[in-house]
Amino acid sequence: MFRHPPTRPRRVESPTSIDPQTLAKVRSLRVRARHIVEGYVAGVHRSPYQGFSIEFAEHREYVPGDDLRYVDWKVFGKSDKVYLKRFQDETNLRCYLAVDVSASMTYRGPQTPLSKLEYAQSLAAALAWLVLRQQDAVGLVLFDDEIRAFVRPAGQPGHLDHVLTTLEAAHPAERQTAAGAVLHDLAQRWSKRGLVIVLSDLFDELSSLATGLKHLRYRRHDVVVLQVLDPAELDFPFRGSIEFVGLEGESRVPTDPQRIRAAYQQELAAHLQAVERICRSQQIDYYRVRTDQPVDAVLTHVLAQRQRHVG
């Protein structure tokens, strides 16, 4: 397998990058996705890593005597290196998008125009567009503490409408996330190997999350985790007397942010590091994404990292 260590998208923006403030003014998810894909494609054309695509990281080098039917000619055309696919399927790629729609994903900090959910929806829509554009199959799951919507993978061009309509119809309730349990369930449902892309803040119990991700890997899925976070959750910029309101049914807590900032940031850092360790232990690609980053720049970085290790 061709793997790489967990990473975070760098703040590298092209002149055509679409900032979240501009994206937030666009109400249609389809139009948002198109703008993101256009920004991504423009960035690719200026990059030395041209021709990015969403690929399985499941190849091995050709050796004399191997069956040429299994050569991945896409990779050969990009890199002049001969690799064999480790599998056969009716499509080059079967991509499963798992988007967290729990209450905590509705959070939007004071300086960001998009909630975590809106950001994840936009990123998922662009990913679906790209997968279908390269004539591969994409499916979608929306979840909180259980599966709320399930779209089976398909590769027809008209399938994009189904995916986008389902994404736009997401109506979060005051439900906590149970990403680990849901991923465990999905590992059972998704019998055909594919690329699973998880978009969530991953505010879940760590042992459950580890079990769910491990099950996906056991079923031989390639997994990418995009942990979507608001800058305010990371930087904790609050001042004065503030009442914190839990989005997932917790009680209101009036407090002085200065008194809890250090403890909060320490606990959050420990959780994020644990999530990253879980992903690394399962050879899962991990990215921490801030909602103040241009979505097309994040997309470019994530797919560039995968392409470098496929080719």
C-alpha positions in Angstrom: 0.0 0.0 0.0 1.1 3.6 -0.5 0.4 5.6 2.6 1.4 8.8 4.1 1.4 10.3 7.6 -1.6 12.3 8.9 -1.5 15.9 7.8 -3.4 19.1 7.9 -4.1 21.3 4.8 -1.7 24.1 4.7 -2.9 27.7 4.2 -1.9 27.8 0.5 -4.5 29.6 -1.6 -4.5 30.2 -5.3 -5.7 33.5 -6.7 -8.9 31.8 -7.7 -9.6 30.2 -4.3 -13.1 30.8 -3.0 -13.1 32.0 0.6 -15.9 30.8 2.9 -17.3 34.3 3.1 -18.0 34.3 -0.7 -19.2 30.7 -0.6 -21.7 31.5 2.1 -23.5 33.9 -0.2 -24.3 31.1 -2.6 -27.5 29.4 -1.4 -27.6 26.5 -4.0 -25.4 23.6 -3.0 -25.0 22.7 -6.7 -23.7 26.1 -7.5 -21.4 26.0 -4.5 -20.0 22.6 -5.6 -19.4 23.9 -9.1 -17.5 26.9 -7.9 -15.4 24.7 -5.6 -14.6 22.2 -8.4 -13.8 25.1 -10.8 -11.4 26.5 -8.2 -9.8 23.1 -7.7 -9.4 22.5 -11.5 -7.8 25.9 -11.9 -5.4 25.1 -9.1 -4.5 21.8 -10.6 -3.6 23.5 -13.9 -1.0 25.6 -12.2 0.5 22.8 -10.2 3.3 20.4 -11.0 1.0 17.6 -9.9 -1.4 17.8 -12.8 -4.2 15.4 -13.4 -5.1 14.7 -9.8 -7.9 12.2 -9.3 -9.5 10.3 -6.4 -7.8 6.9 -6.5 -7.4 3.7 -4.4 -4.0 3.6 -2.7 -4.0 -0.1 -3.5 -1.3 -1.0 -6.1 1.9 -2.9 -6.4 4.7 -2.7 -8.9 4.6 -4.8 -12.1 7.0 -7.7 -12.3 7.6 -9.8 -15.4 5.0 -12.5 -15.7 2.1 -10.5 -14.2 -1.2 -10.4 -16.1 -1.3 -7.2 -18.1 -5.0 -7.1 -17.9 -4.6 -5.8 -14.4 -2.2 -2.9 -15.2 -3.6 0.5 -14.0 -3.1 2.4 -17.2 -4.4 5.6 -15.6 -1.4 5.6 -13.2 0.9 4.6 -16.1 -0.2 7.5 -18.2 0.5 10.0 -15.4 3.7 8.6 -14.0 5.2 6.3 -16.7 5.4 3.7 -13.9 3.7 0.3 -14.2 1.4 -0.7 -11.3 -1.1 -3.4 -11.0 -4.5 -3.0 -9.3 -4.9 -5.3 -6.4 -8.6 -5.8 -7.2 -11.1 -6.1 -9.9 -14.5 -4.3 -9.9 -17.0 -3.0 -12.3 -15.7 0.5 -11.7 -12.3 2.0 -11.0 -13.6 3.5 -7.8 -16.5 3.1 -5.4 -16.6 6.2 -3.1 -18.7 6.3 0.0 -19.2 9.7 1.6 -20.2 9.7 5.3 -21.4 13.1 6.6 -22.1 13.8 10.2 -25.3 15.8 10.6 -25.4 15.8 14.5 -26.3 18.9 16.4 -22.7 19.8 17.1 -22.1 20.1 13.4 -24.4 23.1 13.3 -22.0 25.2 15.3 -20.8 28.4 13.6 -18.3 30.6 15.4 -18.4 34.4 15.6 -15.9 34.9 12.8 -17.0 32.2 10.3 -19.8 32.4 7.7 -20.4 28.7 7.4 -21.3 26.2 10.0 -19.3 23.0 10.2 -22.3 21.2 8.6 -22.5 23.7 5.7 -18.8 23.4 5.2 -18.9 19.6 5.2 -21.9 19.6 2.8 -20.0 21.8 0.4 -16.9 19.7 0.5 -18.9 16.4 0.1 -20.8 17.9 -2.8 -17.6 18.8 -4.6 -16.1 15.4 -3.9 -19.3 13.7 -5.3 -19.0 15.9 -8.4 -15.4 15.0 -9.0 -16.0 11.2 -8.5 -18.9 11.2 -11.0 -16.9 13.4 -13.4 -14.2 10.7 -13.7 -17.0 8.1 -14.3 -16.8 6.4 -11.0 -19.5 5.6 -8.4 -20.4 7.6 -5.3 -22.7 6.9 -2.4 -23.8 9.0 0.5 -24.7 8.5 4.2 -25.9 11.2 6.6 -25.7 10.2 10.3 -25.9 11.4 13.9 -26.3 8.7 16.5 -27.8 6.6 13.7 -28.0 6.6 9.9 -30.5 9.3 8.7 -30.1 9.0 5.0 -28.6 6.3 2.8 -27.8 6.7 -0.9 -26.4 3.7 -2.7 -23.4 4.2 -4.9 -24.0 4.8 -8.6 -22.0 6.3 -11.4 -24.6 7.7 -13.7 -24.3 11.5 -14.3 -27.9 12.0 -13.1 -26.9 10.5 -9.7 -25.4 13.8 -8.7 -28.9 15.3 -8.3 -29.8 12.6 -5.9 -26.7 13.1 -3.8 -27.0 16.9 -3.7 -30.8 16.8 -2.9 -30.1 14.4 0.0 -27.3 16.7 1.3 -29.4 19.8 1.1 -32.3 18.0 2.9 -30.3 17.4 6.0 -32.2 18.6 9.1 -30.1 18.1 12.2 -31.9 17.4 15.4 -30.6 17.7 19.0 -28.8 14.4 18.6 -25.3 13.5 19.6 -22.9 11.9 17.1 -22.1 8.2 17.4 -19.7 8.1 14.5 -18.0 5.0 15.8 -21.2 2.9 16.0 -22.4 4.2 12.7 -19.1 3.4 10.9 -19.2 -0.1 12.4 -22.7 -0.5 10.9 -21.6 0.8 7.6 -18.7 -1.6 7.4 -21.3 -4.4 7.5 -23.5 -2.7 4.9 -20.8 -1.8 2.4 -19.8 -5.2 1.2 -17.9 -4.0 -1.8 -14.5 -2.4 -1.1 -14.3 1.3 -1.7 -12.9 4.6 -0.6 -14.7 5.8 2.5 -14.5 9.5 3.2 -15.7 10.6 6.7 -16.6 14.3 7.3 -17.3 14.9 10.9 -16.1 16.9 14.0 -15.6 13.5 15.6 -16.8 14.6 19.0 -17.4 10.9 19.9 -16.2 8.4 22.4 -12.7 7.4 21.4 -12.9 3.6 21.9 -16.1 3.5 19.8 -14.6 5.5 17.1 -11.5 3.3 17.0 -13.7 0.2 16.7 -15.7 1.6 13.8 -12.7 2.7 11.9 -10.9 -0.6 12.5 -13.9 -2.5 11.2 -13.8 -0.5 8.0 -10.2 -1.3 7.5 -10.8 -4.9 8.3 -13.3 -5.0 5.5 -10.4 -3.6 3.3 -11.9 -0.2 2.7 -9.5 2.7 2.0 -10.4 5.4 4.5 -10.0 9.2 4.6 -11.0 11.1 7.7 -11.7 14.9 7.4 -12.2 16.3 10.9 -14.1 19.5 10.4 -13.7 22.1 13.1 -14.6 25.7 13.6 -11.7 28.1 14.4 -13.4 29.2 17.6 -13.4 25.6 18.8 -9.7 25.5 18.4 -8.7 29.1 19.4 -11.3 29.7 22.1 -11.4 33.5 21.5 -14.2 34.2 23.9 -14.1 37.1 26.4 -16.2 38.4 29.3 -19.1 36.6 31.0 -20.5 34.1 28.6 -23.2 31.4 28.8 -22.2 28.3 26.9 -25.1 26.3 25.4 -24.6 22.6 24.5 -25.9 21.9 21.0 -26.6 18.2 21.7 -29.0 18.5 24.7 -26.5 19.6 27.4 -27.4 22.2 29.9 -26.5 25.9 29.8 -23.3 26.8 31.6 -22.6 30.5 32.5 -18.8 31.0 33.1 -15.8 33.2 32.6 -13.9 31.9 29.5 -10.6 33.1 31.0 -11.0 30.6 33.8 -11.6 27.6 31.7 -9.6 28.4 28.5 -6.4 26.5 29.5 -8.2 23.4 30.7 -10.5 23.4 27.6 -7.7 23.7 25.1 -5.7 21.0 26.9 -8.6 18.6 26.8 -9.4 19.4 23.2 -5.8 18.9 22.1 -5.7 15.6 23.9 -8.8 14.5 22.0 -7.6 15.6 18.6 -4.2 13.9 19.2 -6.0 10.7 20.2 -8.1 10.8 17.0 -5.0 11.3 14.9 -3.3 8.4 16.6 -6.3 6.1 16.0 -6.2 6.9 12.3 -2.4 6.5 12.1 -2.7 3.1 13.8 -5.1 1.9 11.1 -3.2 3.4 8.2 -6.1 5.9 7.7 -5.4 9.3 6.0 -6.3 12.0 8.5 -6.8 15.7 7.8 -7.9 18.4 10.3 -9.9 21.0 8.4 -10.8 24.5 9.7 -14.0 26.1 8.4 -12.2 29.3 7.6 -10.1 27.6 4.9 -11.1 27.8 1.2 -12.9 24.6 0.4 -11.2 24.2 -3.0 -7.7 24.7 -1.4 -8.5 21.9 1.1 -9.8 19.7 -1.7 -6.6 20.3 -3.7 -4.3 19.5 -0.8 -6.1 16.3 0.2 -6.2 14.9 -3.4 -2.6 16.0 -4.1 -1.4 14.1 -1.1 -3.2 11.0 -2.3 -2.0 11.4 -5.9 1.6 11.7 -4.8 1.4 8.3 -3.1 -0.5 6.6 -5.8 1.8 7.7 -8.6 
